[in-house]
Amino acid sequence: MRKIALFASISILLLSCTLSYPNDTVLTNYSSRTVTVNLYGADRITLSPGESISIETRRDMNPRDRMQSFSPDRRVHFVYTNPTLTFEFFDRDRYEVRILNLSGWAGTLSADGWMDNTPFGSQNTAQEGGWFVYTGHPRFTARAGSYYLPVLYRREANVFFITIG
């Protein structure tokens, strides 16, 4: 009887230890950008494009709570896989931006952080391109100094055609 009680006590002890024993969380960066990740209870982790890292994390924590933040969050998104505690980072879809400025003012075009602030000249008659926005539903804003300029746009496939003025 004593052996059964001892065995039961050891089994319960081992089972409780297993629930909080560290578990590996795998982070993999499949994006073309360097990603910085803040995990709960861990130092800031920087992953170069194509890099993967495995770190020990507590098993008793909700896996979704492990990720506190990551950047650049508007250029990269992550996919979370629960059973294996895997975070995978991928490039967001990007759309080319072409600007036609009819206002006569030089300024900048922005999209609520979904693109870098893009300067445009005071007058151009052709669609200038080479800029990108990382969402299919941007809110474009054009400014010349402290003045807002009217912005019209349309999307065709993966290109936004912007008319300012």
N, CA and C atoms as a LAMMPS dump frame, in Angstrom:
ITEM: TIMESTEP
0
ITEM: NUMBER OF ATOMS
495
ITEM: BOX BOUNDS ff ff ff
-5.0000000000000000e+02 5.0000000000000000e+02
-5.0000000000000000e+02 5.0000000000000000e+02
-5.0000000000000000e+02 5.0000000000000000e+02
ITEM: ATOMS id mol type element x y z
1 1 1 N 0.806 -1.173 0
2 1 2 C 0 0 0
3 1 3 C 0.867 1.262 0
4 2 1 N 1.95 1.177 0.791
5 2 2 C 2.873 2.291 0.855
6 2 3 C 3.514 2.565 -0.508
7 3 1 N 3.846 1.503 -1.219
8 3 2 C 4.465 1.648 -2.541
9 3 3 C 3.494 2.313 -3.511
10 4 1 N 2.214 1.976 -3.428
11 4 2 C 1.215 2.587 -4.314
12 4 3 C 1.081 4.067 -4.008
13 5 1 N 1.051 4.436 -2.741
14 5 2 C 0.952 5.836 -2.345
15 5 3 C 2.188 6.612 -2.794
16 6 1 N 3.365 6.015 -2.631
17 6 2 C 4.603 6.653 -3.069
18 6 3 C 4.606 6.827 -4.583
19 7 1 N 4.196 5.794 -5.299
20 7 2 C 4.12 5.853 -6.758
21 7 3 C 3.131 6.932 -7.202
22 8 1 N 1.98 7.016 -6.557
23 8 2 C 0.967 8.025 -6.893
24 8 3 C 1.517 9.427 -6.625
25 9 1 N 2.199 9.608 -5.516
26 9 2 C 2.774 10.916 -5.182
27 9 3 C 3.82 11.338 -6.207
28 10 1 N 4.695 10.41 -6.585
29 10 2 C 5.73 10.713 -7.58
30 10 3 C 5.087 11.006 -8.923
31 11 1 N 4.073 10.266 -9.305
32 11 2 C 3.384 10.485 -10.576
33 11 3 C 2.752 11.87 -10.623
34 12 1 N 2.088 12.261 -9.546
35 12 2 C 1.469 13.589 -9.485
36 12 3 C 2.537 14.673 -9.553
37 13 1 N 3.635 14.479 -8.847
38 13 2 C 4.732 15.435 -8.867
39 13 3 C 5.314 15.574 -10.267
40 14 1 N 5.565 14.464 -10.931
41 14 2 C 6.11 14.505 -12.291
42 14 3 C 5.137 15.13 -13.271
43 15 1 N 3.871 14.824 -13.133
44 15 2 C 2.858 15.391 -14.007
45 15 3 C 2.785 16.904 -13.834
46 16 1 N 2.836 17.393 -12.606
47 16 2 C 2.773 18.833 -12.373
48 16 3 C 4.027 19.519 -12.898
49 17 1 N 5.175 18.874 -12.821
50 17 2 C 6.405 19.444 -13.376
51 17 3 C 6.33 19.507 -14.886
52 18 1 N 5.735 18.534 -15.501
53 18 2 C 5.63 18.496 -16.957
54 18 3 C 4.797 19.666 -17.469
55 19 1 N 3.783 20.083 -16.726
56 19 2 C 2.916 21.163 -17.183
57 19 3 C 3.634 22.504 -17.242
58 20 1 N 4.672 22.722 -16.436
59 20 2 C 5.369 23.998 -16.467
60 20 3 C 6.79 23.882 -17.009
61 21 1 N 7.138 22.712 -17.501
62 21 2 C 8.467 22.511 -18.07
63 21 3 C 8.622 23.36 -19.333
64 22 1 N 9.797 23.952 -19.566
65 22 2 C 9.962 24.792 -20.752
66 22 3 C 9.698 24.035 -22.055
67 23 1 N 9.172 24.764 -23.004
68 23 2 C 8.834 24.211 -24.302
69 23 3 C 9.485 25.093 -25.364
70 24 1 N 9.81 24.548 -26.501
71 24 2 C 10.428 25.342 -27.557
72 24 3 C 9.379 26.117 -28.35
73 25 1 N 9.673 27.387 -28.593
74 25 2 C 8.907 28.215 -29.504
75 25 3 C 9.839 28.504 -30.675
76 26 1 N 9.368 28.26 -31.876
77 26 2 C 10.191 28.439 -33.07
78 26 3 C 9.725 29.691 -33.804
79 27 1 N 10.668 30.579 -34.102
80 27 2 C 10.402 31.791 -34.867
81 27 3 C 11.162 31.684 -36.178
82 28 1 N 10.455 31.869 -37.3
83 28 2 C 11.096 31.789 -38.616
84 28 3 C 10.693 33.001 -39.434
85 29 1 N 11.68 33.674 -40.012
86 29 2 C 11.433 34.862 -40.821
87 29 3 C 11.547 34.507 -42.301
88 30 1 N 10.401 34.366 -42.962
89 30 2 C 10.365 34.11 -44.396
90 30 3 C 10.234 35.401 -45.193
91 31 1 N 10.215 36.544 -44.523
92 31 2 C 10.042 37.816 -45.221
93 31 3 C 11.378 38.322 -45.76
94 32 1 N 11.3 39.385 -46.537
95 32 2 C 12.512 39.986 -47.102
96 32 3 C 13.065 41.096 -46.208
97 33 1 N 12.462 41.317 -45.046
98 33 2 C 12.883 42.367 -44.126
99 33 3 C 13.38 41.777 -42.813
100 34 1 N 14.212 42.521 -42.115
101 34 2 C 14.625 42.123 -40.776
102 34 3 C 13.45 42.364 -39.834
103 35 1 N 13.161 41.39 -38.989
104 35 2 C 12.02 41.454 -38.074
105 35 3 C 12.54 41.477 -36.641
106 36 1 N 11.975 42.358 -35.821
107 36 2 C 12.294 42.425 -34.406
108 36 3 C 11.064 41.963 -33.628
109 37 1 N 11.26 41.011 -32.708
110 37 2 C 10.159 40.392 -31.985
111 37 3 C 10.362 40.578 -30.487
112 38 1 N 9.297 40.925 -29.786
113 38 2 C 9.296 40.986 -28.323
114 38 3 C 8.397 39.87 -27.824
115 39 1 N 8.989 38.868 -27.186
116 39 2 C 8.233 37.775 -26.587
117 39 3 C 8.169 37.983 -25.095
118 40 1 N 7.09 37.549 -24.472
119 40 2 C 6.935 37.661 -23.03
120 40 3 C 8.037 36.868 -22.329
121 41 1 N 8.729 37.507 -21.418
122 41 2 C 9.757 36.833 -20.631
123 41 3 C 11.039 36.549 -21.392
124 42 1 N 11.242 37.189 -22.548
125 42 2 C 12.462 36.964 -23.331
126 42 3 C 13.011 38.312 -23.783
127 43 1 N 14.267 38.332 -24.114
128 43 2 C 14.856 39.545 -24.653
129 43 3 C 14.301 39.797 -26.038
130 44 1 N 14.537 40.99 -26.539
131 44 2 C 14.152 41.332 -27.908
132 44 3 C 14.963 40.458 -28.86
133 45 1 N 14.281 39.885 -29.826
134 45 2 C 14.919 38.976 -30.786
135 45 3 C 14.873 39.618 -32.16
136 46 1 N 16.004 39.636 -32.861
137 46 2 C 16.068 40.172 -34.214
138 46 3 C 16.37 39.031 -35.168
139 47 1 N 15.521 38.901 -36.186
140 47 2 C 15.674 37.838 -37.182
141 47 3 C 15.932 38.444 -38.546
142 48 1 N 17.027 38.066 -39.16
143 48 2 C 17.325 38.483 -40.524
144 48 3 C 16.444 37.693 -41.482
145 49 1 N 16.307 38.155 -42.718
146 49 2 C 15.528 37.387 -43.694
147 49 3 C 16.07 35.955 -43.814
148 50 1 N 15.166 34.972 -43.739
149 50 2 C 15.544 33.565 -43.854
150 50 3 C 16.029 32.924 -42.565
151 51 1 N 16.151 33.682 -41.487
152 51 2 C 16.675 33.151 -40.227
153 51 3 C 15.574 32.49 -39.403
154 52 1 N 15.951 31.462 -38.65
155 52 2 C 15.031 30.763 -37.758
156 52 3 C 15.724 30.581 -36.418
157 53 1 N 14.938 30.664 -35.345
158 53 2 C 15.501 30.509 -34.011
159 53 3 C 14.501 29.735 -33.154
160 54 1 N 15.028 28.947 -32.243
161 54 2 C 14.2 28.193 -31.312
162 54 3 C 14.576 28.64 -29.905
163 55 1 N 13.578 29.016 -29.105
164 55 2 C 13.848 29.443 -27.745
165 55 3 C 12.93 28.686 -26.792
166 56 1 N 13.393 28.507 -25.558
167 56 2 C 12.58 27.835 -24.551
168 56 3 C 11.604 28.835 -23.958
169 57 1 N 10.343 28.445 -23.877
170 57 2 C 9.322 29.263 -23.251
171 57 3 C 8.476 28.386 -22.339
172 58 1 N 7.772 29.004 -21.427
173 58 2 C 6.97 28.245 -20.468
174 58 3 C 5.786 27.569 -21.15
175 59 1 N 5.579 26.322 -20.848
176 59 2 C 4.488 25.554 -21.439
177 59 3 C 3.132 25.939 -20.851
178 60 1 N 3.115 26.428 -19.615
179 60 2 C 1.834 26.739 -18.972
180 60 3 C 1.257 28.087 -19.41
181 61 1 N 1.962 28.834 -20.258
182 61 2 C 1.472 30.12 -20.738
183 61 3 C 0.656 29.91 -22.01
184 62 1 N -0.407 30.679 -22.154
185 62 2 C -1.175 30.643 -23.384
186 62 3 C -0.24 31.038 -24.532
187 63 1 N -0.089 30.192 -25.543
188 63 2 C 0.866 30.486 -26.616
189 63 3 C 0.639 31.831 -27.3
190 64 1 N -0.604 32.26 -27.463
191 64 2 C -0.862 33.554 -28.107
192 64 3 C -0.335 34.718 -27.274
193 65 1 N -0.206 34.538 -25.964
194 65 2 C 0.3 35.598 -25.094
195 65 3 C 1.822 35.734 -25.17
196 66 1 N 2.487 34.818 -25.812
197 66 2 C 3.946 34.882 -25.898
198 66 3 C 4.408 36.047 -26.76
199 67 1 N 3.643 36.374 -27.799
200 67 2 C 4.012 37.457 -28.713
201 67 3 C 3.483 38.769 -28.146
202 68 1 N 4.386 39.653 -27.733
203 68 2 C 3.955 40.963 -27.249
204 68 3 C 3.858 41.948 -28.406
205 69 1 N 4.882 41.962 -29.259
206 69 2 C 4.866 42.861 -30.407
207 69 3 C 5.946 42.427 -31.387
208 70 1 N 5.832 42.944 -32.607
209 70 2 C 6.868 42.73 -33.613
210 70 3 C 6.862 43.922 -34.554
211 71 1 N 7.98 44.133 -35.209
212 71 2 C 8.067 45.207 -36.197
213 71 3 C 8.963 44.749 -37.344
214 72 1 N 8.759 45.231 -38.527
215 72 2 C 7.802 46.253 -38.942
216 72 3 C 6.42 45.645 -39.181
217 73 1 N 5.468 45.947 -38.324
218 73 2 C 4.157 45.301 -38.384
219 73 3 C 3.338 45.7 -39.597
220 74 1 N 3.65 46.805 -40.227
221 74 2 C 2.888 47.216 -41.413
222 74 3 C 3.545 46.74 -42.707
223 75 1 N 4.654 46.05 -42.62
224 75 2 C 5.319 45.511 -43.807
225 75 3 C 5.365 43.99 -43.789
226 76 1 N 5.173 43.419 -42.589
227 76 2 C 5.314 41.978 -42.38
228 76 3 C 4.11 41.495 -41.571
229 77 1 N 3.62 40.308 -41.839
230 77 2 C 2.592 39.703 -41
231 77 3 C 3.092 38.349 -40.527
232 78 1 N 2.47 37.823 -39.473
233 78 2 C 2.919 36.528 -38.987
234 78 3 C 1.765 35.549 -38.945
235 79 1 N 2.121 34.286 -39.048
236 79 2 C 1.18 33.186 -38.955
237 79 3 C 1.571 32.392 -37.717
238 80 1 N 0.593 32.092 -36.901
239 80 2 C 0.824 31.392 -35.645
240 80 3 C 0.273 29.974 -35.768
241 81 1 N 1.081 28.976 -35.433
242 81 2 C 0.649 27.588 -35.442
243 81 3 C 0.678 27.078 -34.013
244 82 1 N -0.472 26.793 -33.446
245 82 2 C -0.58 26.448 -32.033
246 82 3 C 0.115 25.151 -31.635
247 83 1 N -0.146 24.004 -32.291
248 83 2 C 0.412 22.752 -31.767
249 83 3 C 1.932 22.739 -31.648
250 84 1 N 2.623 23.407 -32.556
251 84 2 C 4.081 23.376 -32.496
252 84 3 C 4.676 24.685 -31.991
253 85 1 N 3.82 25.639 -31.569
254 85 2 C 4.307 26.926 -31.054
255 85 3 C 5.256 27.588 -32.038
256 86 1 N 4.781 27.78 -33.245
257 86 2 C 5.594 28.334 -34.317
258 86 3 C 5.043 29.68 -34.757
259 87 1 N 5.914 30.666 -34.853
260 87 2 C 5.57 31.968 -35.409
261 87 3 C 6.357 32.117 -36.708
262 88 1 N 5.659 32.318 -37.813
263 88 2 C 6.308 32.475 -39.114
264 88 3 C 5.963 33.849 -39.665
265 89 1 N 6.979 34.577 -40.129
266 89 2 C 6.812 35.937 -40.638
267 89 3 C 6.924 35.942 -42.153
268 90 1 N 6 36.66 -42.801
269 90 2 C 5.957 36.744 -44.255
270 90 3 C 5.792 38.199 -44.673
271 91 1 N 6.215 38.513 -45.907
272 91 2 C 5.98 39.845 -46.462
273 91 3 C 4.487 40.049 -46.666
274 92 1 N 4.018 41.253 -46.387
275 92 2 C 2.637 41.597 -46.723
276 92 3 C 2.552 41.813 -48.234
277 93 1 N 1.341 41.686 -48.771
278 93 2 C 1.135 42.031 -50.174
279 93 3 C 1.467 43.501 -50.354
280 94 1 N 2.065 43.834 -51.479
281 94 2 C 2.37 45.236 -51.72
282 94 3 C 1.777 45.654 -53.055
283 95 1 N 1.446 46.932 -53.113
284 95 2 C 0.812 47.502 -54.293
285 95 3 C 1.632 48.706 -54.735
286 96 1 N 1.898 48.795 -56.014
287 96 2 C 2.648 49.936 -56.529
288 96 3 C 1.772 51.174 -56.477
289 97 1 N 2.393 52.325 -56.229
290 97 2 C 1.693 53.609 -56.197
291 97 3 C 2.268 54.48 -57.311
292 98 1 N 1.384 54.983 -58.165
293 98 2 C 1.791 55.915 -59.227
294 98 3 C 1.055 57.226 -59.02
295 99 1 N 1.817 58.321 -59.035
296 99 2 C 1.269 59.631 -58.673
297 99 3 C 1.215 60.552 -59.886
298 100 1 N 0.065 61.222 -60.037
299 100 2 C -0.11 62.294 -61.008
300 100 3 C -0.527 63.526 -60.204
301 101 1 N 0.325 64.561 -60.167
302 101 2 C 0.043 65.759 -59.385
303 101 3 C -0.417 66.874 -60.316
304 102 1 N -1.648 67.31 -60.139
305 102 2 C -2.203 68.405 -60.94
306 102 3 C -2.41 69.67 -60.112
307 103 1 N -1.976 69.651 -58.852
308 103 2 C -2.259 70.751 -57.929
309 103 3 C -1.37 71.97 -58.12
310 104 1 N -0.157 71.762 -58.637
311 104 2 C 0.797 72.865 -58.73
312 104 3 C 1.619 73.047 -57.461
313 105 1 N 1.415 72.211 -56.461
314 105 2 C 2.142 72.277 -55.201
315 105 3 C 3.005 71.029 -55.044
316 106 1 N 4.179 71.192 -54.456
317 106 2 C 5.011 70.047 -54.085
318 106 3 C 4.605 69.624 -52.673
319 107 1 N 4.708 68.343 -52.379
320 107 2 C 4.329 67.89 -51.048
321 107 3 C 4.674 66.439 -50.824
322 108 1 N 3.934 65.806 -49.896
323 108 2 C 4.16 64.394 -49.608
324 108 3 C 2.824 63.651 -49.593
325 109 1 N 2.882 62.39 -49.96
326 109 2 C 1.735 61.499 -49.928
327 109 3 C 1.998 60.456 -48.855
328 110 1 N 0.988 60.161 -48.034
329 110 2 C 1.13 59.124 -47.007
330 110 3 C -0.122 58.257 -47.003
331 111 1 N -0.052 57.142 -46.288
332 111 2 C -1.184 56.206 -46.223
333 111 3 C -1.288 55.604 -44.823
334 112 1 N -1.401 56.444 -43.808
335 112 2 C -1.555 55.986 -42.424
336 112 3 C -0.505 54.973 -41.995
337 113 1 N 0.739 55.161 -42.406
338 113 2 C 1.819 54.272 -42.006
339 113 3 C 1.979 53.035 -42.874
340 114 1 N 1.086 52.824 -43.837
341 114 2 C 1.167 51.652 -44.705
342 114 3 C 2.149 51.861 -45.856
343 115 1 N 2.723 53.049 -45.973
344 115 2 C 3.788 53.319 -46.946
345 115 3 C 4.677 54.394 -46.356
346 116 1 N 5.902 54.482 -46.863
347 116 2 C 6.783 55.556 -46.441
348 116 3 C 6.239 56.863 -46.997
349 117 1 N 6.422 57.977 -46.264
350 117 2 C 6.004 59.266 -46.813
351 117 3 C 6.711 59.476 -48.135
352 118 1 N 5.943 59.776 -49.155
353 118 2 C 6.451 59.844 -50.517
354 118 3 C 6.372 61.274 -51.036
355 119 1 N 7.517 61.881 -51.359
356 119 2 C 7.47 63.246 -51.894
357 119 3 C 7 63.245 -53.35
358 120 1 N 6.313 64.316 -53.724
359 120 2 C 5.939 64.504 -55.13
360 120 3 C 6.251 65.935 -55.516
361 121 1 N 6.573 66.121 -56.79
362 121 2 C 6.942 67.439 -57.305
363 121 3 C 5.734 68.338 -57.489
364 122 1 N 5.994 69.604 -57.833
365 122 2 C 4.917 70.582 -57.929
366 122 3 C 4.004 70.363 -59.132
367 123 1 N 4.494 69.77 -60.176
368 123 2 C 3.652 69.527 -61.346
369 123 3 C 4.254 68.378 -62.147
370 124 1 N 3.448 67.422 -62.472
371 124 2 C 3.908 66.389 -63.39
372 124 3 C 2.712 65.942 -64.215
373 125 1 N 2.966 65.538 -65.411
374 125 2 C 1.876 65.164 -66.312
375 125 3 C 1.844 63.674 -66.583
376 126 1 N 2.828 62.953 -66.064
377 126 2 C 2.854 61.499 -66.25
378 126 3 C 2.738 60.831 -64.883
379 127 1 N 2.266 59.61 -64.878
380 127 2 C 2.165 58.861 -63.633
381 127 3 C 3.565 58.433 -63.206
382 128 1 N 4.066 59.018 -62.121
383 128 2 C 5.357 58.614 -61.589
384 128 3 C 5.149 57.438 -60.654
385 129 1 N 5.998 56.422 -60.752
386 129 2 C 5.844 55.223 -59.937
387 129 3 C 7.082 54.915 -59.136
388 130 1 N 7.145 53.69 -58.625
389 130 2 C 8.302 53.247 -57.863
390 130 3 C 8.084 53.262 -56.361
391 131 1 N 6.874 53.61 -55.891
392 131 2 C 6.56 53.588 -54.471
393 131 3 C 5.575 52.462 -54.202
394 132 1 N 5.492 52.056 -52.933
395 132 2 C 4.635 50.922 -52.605
396 132 3 C 3.84 51.178 -51.335
397 133 1 N 2.624 50.623 -51.305
398 133 2 C 1.764 50.638 -50.136
399 133 3 C 1.501 49.17 -49.785
400 134 1 N 1.398 48.87 -48.485
401 134 2 C 1.337 47.474 -48.04
402 134 3 C -0.042 47.075 -47.504
403 135 1 N -1.069 47.645 -48.085
404 135 2 C -2.444 47.247 -47.788
405 135 3 C -3.29 47.48 -49.032
406 136 1 N -4.333 46.698 -49.184
407 136 2 C -5.236 46.868 -50.314
408 136 3 C -6.314 47.907 -50.055
409 137 1 N -6.342 48.458 -48.824
410 137 2 C -7.365 49.438 -48.451
411 137 3 C -6.72 50.636 -47.751
412 138 1 N -5.867 51.386 -48.458
413 138 2 C -5.19 52.515 -47.822
414 138 3 C -6.107 53.738 -47.707
415 139 1 N -5.719 54.644 -46.83
416 139 2 C -6.354 55.964 -46.748
417 139 3 C -5.252 56.976 -47.065
418 140 1 N -5.214 57.406 -48.318
419 140 2 C -4.162 58.304 -48.781
420 140 3 C -4.426 59.735 -48.32
421 141 1 N -3.335 60.426 -47.954
422 141 2 C -3.384 61.83 -47.558
423 141 3 C -2.226 62.544 -48.249
424 142 1 N -2.54 63.688 -48.903
425 142 2 C -1.498 64.499 -49.542
426 142 3 C -1.429 65.836 -48.82
427 143 1 N -0.2 66.261 -48.539
428 143 2 C 0.013 67.538 -47.858
429 143 3 C 1.063 68.35 -48.59
430 144 1 N 0.824 69.659 -48.643
431 144 2 C 1.807 70.616 -49.135
432 144 3 C 2.005 71.603 -47.993
433 145 1 N 3.098 71.442 -47.265
434 145 2 C 3.295 72.247 -46.058
435 145 3 C 2.231 71.875 -45.039
436 146 1 N 1.449 72.863 -44.59
437 146 2 C 0.388 72.595 -43.611
438 146 3 C -0.985 72.425 -44.277
439 147 1 N -1.024 72.396 -45.611
440 147 2 C -2.286 72.278 -46.346
441 147 3 C -2.503 70.851 -46.849
442 148 1 N -3.741 70.411 -46.716
443 148 2 C -4.117 69.119 -47.291
444 148 3 C -4.581 69.339 -48.726
445 149 1 N -4.211 68.424 -49.6
446 149 2 C -4.611 68.494 -50.999
447 149 3 C -5.591 67.363 -51.307
448 150 1 N -6.53 67.599 -52.208
449 150 2 C -7.471 66.525 -52.553
450 150 3 C -6.763 65.362 -53.25
451 151 1 N -7.177 64.138 -52.894
452 151 2 C -6.584 62.934 -53.456
453 151 3 C -7.703 62.05 -54.016
454 152 1 N -7.565 61.682 -55.251
455 152 2 C -8.444 60.693 -55.872
456 152 3 C -7.586 59.503 -56.257
457 153 1 N -8.124 58.311 -56.129
458 153 2 C -7.331 57.145 -56.526
459 153 3 C -8.235 56.024 -56.999
460 154 1 N -7.631 55.165 -57.772
461 154 2 C -8.287 53.937 -58.206
462 154 3 C -7.243 52.833 -58.195
463 155 1 N -7.724 51.627 -58.005
464 155 2 C -6.81 50.479 -57.991
465 155 3 C -7.126 49.583 -59.169
466 156 1 N -6.07 49.219 -59.863
467 156 2 C -6.161 48.255 -60.958
468 156 3 C -5.122 47.185 -60.676
469 157 1 N -5.596 45.969 -60.436
470 157 2 C -4.72 44.84 -60.075
471 157 3 C -3.873 45.239 -58.871
472 158 1 N -2.557 45.287 -59.012
473 158 2 C -1.661 45.617 -57.899
474 158 3 C -1.062 47.014 -58.019
475 159 1 N -1.797 47.942 -58.637
476 159 2 C -1.315 49.312 -58.811
477 159 3 C -2.403 50.289 -58.377
478 160 1 N -2.022 51.28 -57.529
479 160 2 C -2.904 52.379 -57.195
480 160 3 C -2.498 53.577 -58.047
481 161 1 N -3.438 54.142 -58.779
482 161 2 C -3.223 55.34 -59.566
483 161 3 C -3.78 56.513 -58.766
484 162 1 N -2.889 57.415 -58.342
485 162 2 C -3.24 58.537 -57.475
486 162 3 C -3.246 59.814 -58.299
487 163 1 N -4.299 60.622 -58.157
488 163 2 C -4.341 61.959 -58.762
489 163 3 C -4.48 62.951 -57.622
490 164 1 N -3.538 63.883 -57.551
491 164 2 C -3.534 64.903 -56.511
492 164 3 C -3.939 66.22 -57.15
493 165 1 N -4.87 66.912 -56.505
494 165 2 C -5.301 68.23 -57.021
495 165 3 C -6.607 68.127 -57.599
